[in-house]
């Protein structure tokens, strides 16, 4: 993509509150680039400044790495230090998805 895309992603990721997570698709949409979820991790990797990368998870709220890998352990540790609860490798939501539409549960609320 381009520098504009990267900067938009960096801004969204930098503003994820402590103790919360966003899915890659939610980050892309909040940055103004819906349907670009697969490009989010590359943009985060190009950031010249450290980002709270560990607050970005897959759409099913599972961690983005292979279970028990070193990056998985690091992401889990950093999230737990912020008070995020995990069960079976997935973030336990603070708010239930029970009454959300399928699109909202997967992609998050519309901005």
C-alpha positions, 0 to 999 in steps of 0.5 A, spaced: 500 500 500 502 506 501 505 511 507 498 514 508 495 507 509 500 505 514 500 511 518 492 510 518 493 503 521 499 506 526 494 511 529 488 506 530 493 501 533 496 506 537 489 508 540 487 501 542 486 502 549 490 498 555 486 492 556 482 492 550 483 488 543 481 489 536 481 484 530 485 486 524 478 487 520 476 492 525 483 496 525 482 496 517 475 499 517 477 504 523 483 506 519 478 507 513 480 501 509 475 496 510 477 489 506 484 490 508 485 486 514 490 482 511 495 488 510 494 490 517 500 486 520 505 488 514 503 496 516 504 494 523 511 491 522 513 497 518 512 502 523 518 506 525 515 507 533 513 501 537 506 499 537 501 495 542 501 490 536 499 485 541 492 488 542 491 486 535 487 479 534 484 475 529 476 476 528 475 470 532 478 473 538 484 468 538 491 470 538 495 471 531 500 466 532 501 458 533 499 456 540 505 455 544 510 459 539 514 464 542 510 470 539 504 467 542 507 466 549 509 474 548 502 476 546 499 472 551 503 475 557 503 482 554 495 482 554 494 478 561 499 484 564 494 489 561 488 485 565 485 481 558 483 474 560 484 469 555 481 462 555 483 456 550 487 462 546 481 466 545 480 473 548 474 473 553 470 479 551 468 484 556 461 485 553 457 479 550 456 478 542 450 475 544 445 480 541 450 483 535 449 481 528 454 476 525 457 482 521 458 486 527 460 480 531 466 479 526 467 486 523 466 490 529 461 496 530 460 500 524 463 507 525 
